[in-house]
Amino acid sequence: MEKIKTKEYAINDDLVINKITVNYCTESDIDDSDNELELSIMHQGAGFYYIMKTERFAFDDIDFMIRILQDFKEKANIEDYSQRDTDVPHKTKK
């Protein structure tokens, strides 16, 4: 079975995902409430944008945040646009 990709547009009979949201939660460092971080990726017409939403998400180790971002990247399953010369706003042709 072919994996469904997170990509901008469906081509022919493609089935695509254009929005994914994952909520990460840890025990709070100050009270009984949880630290919550919502990460989303959404196609906004000009491409995909990553969105971070939180009221408060405390951590004491940068590697912890890197681990969360790596996990989200895997879950989002974004088609790799870094190798393309077109449709990538931040990449310039040589």
C-alpha positions in Angstrom: 0.0 0.0 0.0 1.4 3.4 -1.0 2.0 5.9 1.8 -0.2 9.0 1.7 2.1 12.1 1.4 1.7 15.5 2.9 2.0 17.6 -0.2 0.7 20.8 -1.7 -1.7 19.6 -4.3 -3.2 16.3 -5.4 -2.1 15.3 -8.9 -4.3 12.9 -10.9 -5.7 10.4 -8.5 -3.4 11.3 -5.6 -4.7 11.4 -2.1 -2.8 14.1 -0.1 -2.8 15.5 3.4 -2.5 19.3 3.6 -2.8 19.9 7.4 -1.4 17.9 10.3 -1.5 18.9 14.0 0.2 17.1 16.9 -0.1 18.1 20.6 3.0 17.4 22.8 2.5 17.5 26.5 4.9 17.2 29.5 4.5 17.5 33.2 4.6 21.1 34.4 7.7 22.5 36.2 5.7 24.9 38.4 2.2 23.5 39.2 -0.2 20.7 38.5 -1.0 21.7 34.9 0.7 20.3 31.9 3.0 22.0 29.5 1.4 21.8 26.1 2.9 22.5 22.7 0.8 22.3 19.6 2.7 21.9 16.3 1.0 22.1 13.0 1.9 22.1 9.4 -0.5 23.6 6.9 -0.6 24.5 3.3 -1.4 28.2 3.0 -1.5 28.6 -0.8 2.2 29.6 -1.2 3.5 26.4 0.4 3.7 24.7 3.7 4.2 26.6 7.0 5.0 25.3 10.4 2.9 26.7 13.2 3.8 26.5 16.9 1.1 27.3 19.5 1.5 27.3 23.2 0.5 29.2 26.3 3.6 27.9 28.0 6.0 25.1 27.3 9.1 25.0 29.5 12.1 22.8 28.8 15.7 22.8 30.2 17.5 21.1 27.4 17.7 22.2 23.7 18.1 18.5 22.7 14.6 17.9 24.1 13.1 20.5 21.7 15.1 19.2 18.8 13.8 15.7 19.6 10.2 17.0 19.5 10.8 18.8 16.1 12.4 15.7 14.6 9.4 13.6 15.8 7.0 16.1 14.2 9.0 16.2 11.0 8.6 12.4 10.8 4.9 12.4 11.6 4.3 15.2 9.1 5.9 13.2 6.2 6.4 16.3 4.1 7.4 15.8 0.5 11.0 16.9 0.2 11.0 20.2 -1.7 14.7 21.0 -0.9 15.8 19.2 -4.1 13.5 21.2 -6.4 14.5 24.4 -8.2 10.9 25.7 -8.5 8.0 26.4 -6.1 10.4 26.9 -3.2 10.2 30.6 -2.1 13.6 30.5 -0.2 15.6 28.8 -2.9 17.2 30.8 -5.7 18.4 29.5 -9.1 22.1 29.6 -9.8 
